[in-house]
Amino acid sequence: IPAVEILFFNSVGALVASFATLRYRRIAIWGQHRRLLFTRGIVGTLGVTLYFFTLQHIALPSAITLHYTAPIFATIIGIFMVAEPVSPQQWLFFVLSFVGVVLINGFALTDVSWYVFSGLAGAFFRGLSSSIVRRIEHKEHPLVVTFYSYLVTVPLAGTYVLYNFVKPQPQDWIILATISGLSYIAHYYAVKA
């Protein structure tokens, strides 16, 4: 199943759950900072799509290592977006982290390098998404932020799926539903944190 299709099915279930939760808790779904919420939805969609894409094309440890560089990007972007201070020790750890990524993934430019680049690009977009959340953290409810992510992702990923649909096998539906439920819960608590 293509990465974007996985993201689509993940987001459809999470969008329904998110909407239902907002309605149940009587929270206004549209929020006050729509431009930032939509922007976060777009960059978050790009980040997750590139992460799933990378997972499908390189070794799992390498893909996860690349994914874990997102906090580095979030911190660097946060310097400019929310005036987040960074200590000298943090810069040292950033350098060490990137050296670790290079050591794990190698120095040579090969076909795999493009997947490494897509993993880093995904981490960058996830870092940008986190910085946007940081900017609106006290202004929007975490459920609203989560809702917008899926509200943006469903039509973006759905457009791709409309033309490139790969029919999941019966057992795939169970896995897709599980991914959707667990990622919705994880996403909500990540935004809340």
Phi, psi and chi 1 to 4 in degrees:
 res  aa     phi    psi   chi1   chi2   chi3   chi4
   1 ILE       -  127.7  -60.5  174.3      -      -
   2 PRO   -60.1  151.6  -19.9   29.5      -      -
   3 ALA   -56.4  -40.8      -      -      -      -
   4 VAL   -68.5  -33.3  179.0      -      -      -
   5 GLU   -69.4  -39.7 -172.6  171.5  -26.5      -
   6 ILE   -59.6  -45.3  -65.9  169.8      -      -
   7 LEU   -61.4  -40.3 -179.8   61.5      -      -
   8 PHE   -61.0  -52.5  172.6   74.5      -      -
   9 PHE   -65.3  -36.6  -74.6  118.0      -      -
  10 ASN   -58.5  -44.5  171.7   44.0      -      -
  11 SER   -75.9  -32.7  -60.9      -      -      -
  12 VAL   -61.9  -50.7  166.6      -      -      -
  13 GLY   -62.1  -42.5      -      -      -      -
  14 ALA   -68.7  -33.7      -      -      -      -
  15 LEU   -63.9  -44.7  178.3   63.9      -      -
  16 VAL   -62.8  -46.3  170.7      -      -      -
  17 ALA   -64.3  -40.3      -      -      -      -
  18 SER   -64.3  -46.7 -178.4      -      -      -
  19 PHE   -61.6  -44.9 -179.5   78.6      -      -
  20 ALA   -62.3  -40.6      -      -      -      -
  21 THR   -65.7  -43.1  -54.8      -      -      -
  22 LEU   -61.4  -44.0  -76.3  165.7      -      -
  23 ARG   -64.9  -44.0  -78.8  -58.2 -169.7 -152.3
  24 TYR   -61.3  -40.3  177.0   76.4      -      -
  25 ARG   -88.6    2.0  -65.0 -170.6   58.4 -168.4
  26 ARG    56.3   47.5  -68.6 -175.4  169.3   83.2
  27 ILE  -105.3  133.3  -61.8  169.4      -      -
  28 ALA   -61.8  125.1      -      -      -      -
  29 ILE   -77.7  -22.9   62.6  172.8      -      -
  30 TRP   -86.4  -17.4  -61.1  115.7      -      -
  31 GLY    67.2  179.2      -      -      -      -
  32 GLN  -105.9  -21.7  -60.3  173.4    8.7      -
  33 HIS  -115.2   64.6  -61.0   84.7      -      -
  34 ARG   -61.1  -39.0  -67.9 -177.6 -174.2  116.2
  35 ARG   -61.6  -47.1 -177.2 -178.9  -64.3  164.1
  36 LEU   -66.8  -37.2  -76.2  173.3      -      -
  37 LEU   -65.3  -42.7  -70.5  164.5      -      -
  38 PHE   -67.3  -41.3  -88.2  113.0      -      -
  39 THR   -60.6  -44.4  -58.6      -      -      -
  40 ARG   -62.1  -38.3 -176.0 -164.4  176.8  -99.0
  41 GLY   -61.0  -42.1      -      -      -      -
  42 ILE   -67.6  -50.4  -68.4  167.1      -      -
  43 VAL   -69.1  -32.7  -61.8      -      -      -
  44 GLY   -64.8  -40.2      -      -      -      -
  45 THR   -62.6  -44.6  -62.1      -      -      -
  46 LEU   -61.4  -43.9  -71.7  170.4      -      -
  47 GLY   -62.2  -46.7      -      -      -      -
  48 VAL   -69.3  -40.1  173.6      -      -      -
  49 THR   -60.6  -46.0  -58.7      -      -      -
  50 LEU   -66.1  -33.6  -71.2  168.2      -      -
  51 TYR   -65.6  -48.9  175.0   57.4      -      -
  52 PHE   -61.3  -40.7  -76.2  163.5      -      -
  53 PHE   -60.3  -45.5  177.4   76.2      -      -
  54 THR   -64.5  -41.5  -55.7      -      -      -
  55 LEU   -57.6  -33.4  -84.5  173.7      -      -
  56 GLN   -80.7  -11.6  -69.5 -179.0  -28.4      -
  57 HIS  -121.3  -14.5  -70.3   92.4      -      -
  58 ILE  -130.9  171.4   64.8  174.3      -      -
  59 ALA   -59.0  142.7      -      -      -      -
  60 LEU   -53.7  -47.8 -177.9   61.8      -      -
  61 PRO   -59.7  -38.4  -22.8   32.6      -      -
  62 SER   -67.3  -43.5  -65.3      -      -      -
  63 ALA   -62.5  -42.2      -      -      -      -
  64 ILE   -68.8  -38.9  -69.4  173.1      -      -
  65 THR   -59.6  -44.2  -58.8      -      -      -
  66 LEU   -62.9  -41.8  -66.8  168.1      -      -
  67 HIS   -60.2  -37.1  176.1   69.0      -      -
  68 TYR   -75.7    2.6  -75.5  147.8      -      -
  69 THR   -84.4   -6.1   61.2      -      -      -
  70 ALA   -55.7  -42.0      -      -      -      -
  71 PRO   -62.2  -29.8  -24.1   33.7      -      -
  72 ILE   -64.6  -47.9  -62.7  169.3      -      -
  73 PHE   -62.6  -39.9  -69.7  114.0      -      -
  74 ALA   -60.5  -41.7      -      -      -      -
  75 THR   -66.9  -44.6  -57.0      -      -      -
  76 ILE   -64.9  -45.0  -66.8  168.6      -      -
  77 ILE   -64.5  -37.4  -66.3  165.8      -      -
  78 GLY   -61.2  -27.2      -      -      -      -
  79 ILE   -58.3  -41.9  -66.7  169.2      -      -
  80 PHE   -90.0  -33.5  -55.4  102.1      -      -
  81 MET   -85.3  -38.7 -171.9  174.4  -80.6      -
  82 VAL  -128.5   15.6  -68.0      -      -      -
  83 ALA    53.7   43.9      -      -      -      -
  84 GLU   -76.5  125.6 -172.0   81.4   30.1      -
  85 PRO   -74.7  146.3   25.5  -31.0      -      -
  86 VAL  -127.0  127.4 -179.8      -      -      -
  87 SER   -82.7  159.6   70.8      -      -      -
  88 PRO   -58.2  -35.0  -25.1   33.4      -      -
  89 GLN   -63.7  -37.7  -66.5   97.9  -18.6      -
  90 GLN   -62.7  -41.4  -74.4  175.9  -64.3      -
  91 TRP   -60.7  -40.3  -72.8  111.5      -      -
  92 LEU   -60.3  -44.0  172.4   64.5      -      -
  93 PHE   -68.4  -31.7  -69.8  123.3      -      -
  94 PHE   -63.1  -45.9  -66.2  159.5      -      -
  95 VAL   -62.1  -45.4  170.1      -      -      -
  96 LEU   -61.9  -38.4  -70.8  173.8      -      -
  97 SER   -62.9  -45.8  -63.4      -      -      -
  98 PHE   -67.1  -35.1  -85.9  113.0      -      -
  99 VAL   -62.3  -40.6  168.2      -      -      -
 100 GLY   -61.5  -41.0      -      -      -      -
 101 VAL   -62.0  -44.0  168.0      -      -      -
 102 VAL   -65.1  -42.3  170.0      -      -      -
 103 LEU   -64.7  -39.4  -70.4  174.5      -      -
 104 ILE   -70.0  -41.0  -72.1  171.3      -      -
 105 ASN   -96.1   -9.0  -66.8  -65.0      -      -
 106 GLY    90.7  167.8      -      -      -      -
 107 PHE  -100.5  -26.3  -65.2   96.9      -      -
 108 ALA   -72.3  144.5      -      -      -      -
 109 LEU   -84.7  110.1  -73.5  175.2      -      -
 110 THR  -131.0 -176.0   63.1      -      -      -
 111 ASP   -60.0  -33.5  -69.1  -19.5      -      -
 112 VAL   -65.4  -27.4  173.9      -      -      -
 113 SER   -57.2  -35.4  -60.3      -      -      -
 114 TRP   -65.7  -35.1  -66.6  108.9      -      -
 115 TYR   -72.6  -34.1  -59.9  123.0      -      -
 116 VAL   -63.4  -43.8  170.2      -      -      -
 117 PHE   -61.6  -42.1  175.2   74.4      -      -
 118 SER   -64.6  -36.2   73.6      -      -      -
 119 GLY   -65.1  -41.6      -      -      -      -
 120 LEU   -68.2  -39.1  -74.5  172.7      -      -
 121 ALA   -62.9  -41.4      -      -      -      -
 122 GLY   -61.5  -41.7      -      -      -      -
 123 ALA   -64.4  -38.4      -      -      -      -
 124 PHE   -60.5  -48.1  170.2   79.6      -      -
 125 PHE   -64.5  -35.7  -74.1  121.1      -      -
 126 ARG   -67.4  -37.6  -57.2 -111.3  -27.9 -172.3
 127 GLY   -64.2  -41.7      -      -      -      -
 128 LEU   -62.9  -42.1  179.4   56.9      -      -
 129 SER   -59.4  -43.9  173.9      -      -      -
 130 SER   -64.2  -37.6  -63.9      -      -      -
 131 SER   -66.7  -36.7  -66.1      -      -      -
 132 ILE   -65.1  -41.4  -66.9  170.4      -      -
 133 VAL   -60.5  -42.1  169.1      -      -      -
 134 ARG   -60.9  -36.5 -179.1   94.9  162.7  108.3
 135 ARG   -69.0  -31.8 -174.1  163.5  179.8  178.6
 136 ILE  -110.9   15.2   59.6  175.0      -      -
 137 GLU   -57.7  -35.8   68.4 -178.5  -27.6      -
 138 HIS   -98.1    3.5  -61.4  -64.6      -      -
 139 LYS  -108.8  -19.6  -58.1  169.7 -173.3  169.4
 140 GLU  -131.5  144.3  -60.8  -71.6   -5.5      -
 141 HIS   -70.2  140.5 -165.9  -77.6      -      -
 142 PRO   -54.9  -32.5  -23.8   30.9      -      -
 143 LEU   -67.4  -34.1  -74.8  169.4      -      -
 144 VAL   -68.0  -43.8  173.9      -      -      -
 145 VAL   -60.2  -44.5  176.1      -      -      -
 146 THR   -63.7  -44.4  -54.7      -      -      -
 147 PHE   -56.8  -46.6  171.9   74.3      -      -
 148 TYR   -61.8  -34.9  -94.9   86.1      -      -
 149 SER   -56.9  -47.6  -63.7      -      -      -
 150 TYR   -75.6  -32.7  -58.2  119.0      -      -
 151 LEU   -61.3  -36.2 -176.5   67.5      -      -
 152 VAL   -81.6  -40.1  171.4      -      -      -
 153 THR   -66.6  -41.4  -58.2      -      -      -
 154 VAL   -57.1  -51.7  167.0      -      -      -
 155 PRO   -70.0  -34.4   14.1  -21.2      -      -
 156 LEU   -65.4  -51.3  -71.0  176.8      -      -
 157 ALA   -70.6  -34.3      -      -      -      -
 158 GLY   -62.4  -34.6      -      -      -      -
 159 THR   -61.5  -43.4  -57.4      -      -      -
 160 TYR   -63.8  -47.2  173.2   86.9      -      -
 161 VAL   -63.0  -34.5  171.0      -      -      -
 162 LEU   -55.8  -36.4 -171.9   62.7      -      -
 163 TYR  -103.2  -11.0  -62.9  102.1      -      -
 164 ASN  -133.3   32.8  -59.4  -73.6      -      -
 165 PHE   -64.9  131.1 -178.7   71.5      -      -
 166 VAL  -115.7  118.6  174.5      -      -      -
 167 LYS   -67.6  120.0 -175.4  179.2  178.6 -174.9
 168 PRO   -68.8  148.7  -20.1   32.1      -      -
 169 GLN   -74.7  161.2  -61.0  -60.7  -46.4      -
 170 PRO   -52.7  -42.6  -28.5   36.0      -      -
 171 GLN   -69.5  -24.5   67.0  -88.8   17.0      -
 172 ASP   -65.6  -33.6  -65.6  -22.8      -      -
 173 TRP   -62.7  -37.6  -70.6  108.8      -      -
 174 ILE   -66.0  -44.1  -64.5  168.0      -      -
 175 ILE   -63.9  -44.7  -65.2  168.7      -      -
 176 LEU   -62.3  -40.7  -71.3  168.3      -      -
 177 ALA   -65.8  -39.8      -      -      -      -
 178 THR   -64.7  -45.7  -56.9      -      -      -
 179 ILE   -58.2  -44.4  -70.0  170.1      -      -
 180 SER   -61.2  -48.5 -178.8      -      -      -
 181 GLY   -64.3  -47.1      -      -      -      -
 182 LEU   -68.3  -38.9  -67.9  175.3      -      -
 183 SER   -71.2  -31.9   66.9      -      -      -
 184 TYR   -61.4  -47.5  169.0   64.3      -      -
 185 ILE   -63.0  -46.0  -65.8  166.1      -      -
 186 ALA   -63.2  -41.2      -      -      -      -
 187 HIS   -63.0  -45.5 -171.8 -179.2      -      -
 188 TYR   -58.6  -48.5  167.3   72.6      -      -
 189 TYR   -71.1  -30.5  -78.1  108.6      -      -
 190 ALA   -65.6  -43.2      -      -      -      -
 191 VAL   -65.3  -43.2  168.2      -      -      -
 192 LYS   -62.4  -38.2 -170.3  173.0 -179.9  178.4
 193 ALA   -68.6      -      -      -      -      -
